[in-house]
Amino acid sequence: MIRERLVQKYRDLVSYSYPYINSLLNDCYIHIIDGCLNPVSPPYYYLSIYYVGKTGKEVISYQEQLRKIAKTFGMIDIVFVDAKRLIRDPVSRLKIENPRLWLELYWISSKVTTNLD
């Protein structure tokens, strides 16, 4: 619950600061990853952005702006992951270990965009 609010605040700040980047992030899934080196050390947090196909290159081109905003929230860094590759990876255990995240990524990767002008 707290993570979803934090991600929403991150999206709000991105939309306020960089509206074009926010339109790119609408096709992405943002997730907070936490880690800890040992039980005594404080936890650290990464922001992972799961993108699909062609939008990934464009989102990655704005990584410095996204990283700057993430650091204001106390994140260490941003990780960019291609959602389709992760879903189609036969060795990945994501479907078993975190089925909700797998379904979210599957939903993001199955969006069909048409270029009808």
N, C-alpha and C positions, 0 to 999 in steps of 0.2 A: 504494500500500500504506500509506504513512504517512497519506495523507488519509483513507482508510477507518478507520484506527485513531483518528485525531483526531475524526472524525465519531462514532465509537462512544463515545469518551470524553465527547464533548459530550452525546450521548443519555443516557449513564449519569448525568452530573451533572444533567441536566434531570429524569430519572426520580427521582433522589434528592431534589432540591429541590422539584419541582412534579410530582407523579404524574399529576395530571389533564392537564396540558399534554403530558406524555409520551404519554398515551393518544391525544391528538389528533395528535401527530407520527408515530404508527404508520401513519397514512394518507398521510403526506407522504414526499417524497424530499429528503434533505439532501445538498448538494454544496458543496464548497469551490471558490471562484473566486479565482484569483490574478491579479495585474496588476502592471505596472511602468511608470513614466512614461518612463524612459530606461534605458539599460544600466548607468549608474553608480548610480542611486538604488536603495534596497532595495525588495524586492517588498512588496506589501500584499495582504491577504487579506480576502475577503468570505465570508459564509456565505449560501448561497442555499437557500431552502426552497420547494420546488415543491409546491403544494397542489392539491386537486381540489374544485371546486364549493363547496358549502355549508360545508365544514370550514375553508375559507380565511378567512372572516370571523371565525370563532372563534379561529383561530390568530393572525390579525393583531391581535386584541384583546389578546393576551398578548405583544405585541412588545417591550415594555419589559423584561419578565422574561427573554425569550429574548436580547435584546440585551445585558443585563447579564452573562449567562452567557457569551455569545460574546466579550465584551471580556476576560474572564478568560483566554481562550485566545489572545488577541492579534489577534482579528478587528477590522476597522475598523467594519463594520456588517453588518446582515442585509438581504437582498433577498428579497421574497416574490413568487413568480411563479405564475400560474395555469397548470398543466400542460396542461389541455385546450386553452386558447387558443393556447399555444405549439405544440402538436402540429398543430392544425387551421389554423394560419397558412400560407397558400399561399406567402408570400414567405420564410418561415423556411428557412434553410439548415442547420438543426441535424441533420437526417437525413443529410446528406452529410458535414458536418464532424465530427460526433460521434455516430456511430450507436449507440454503447453508451448514452449519456445519453438519446438519443431513445427507445430501447427501454425503458429504465427508466421514463421518463415515460409512455410508452404503457401500460406495465404498471400503473402507479399509477392512471392515468386510467380504465383499463378495469375496475377493481374495482367490483363491484356490491354496494351496501349495501342491505339490506332492513330495514324498520322493523317487524319482526314482534314484537309484545309479547304 
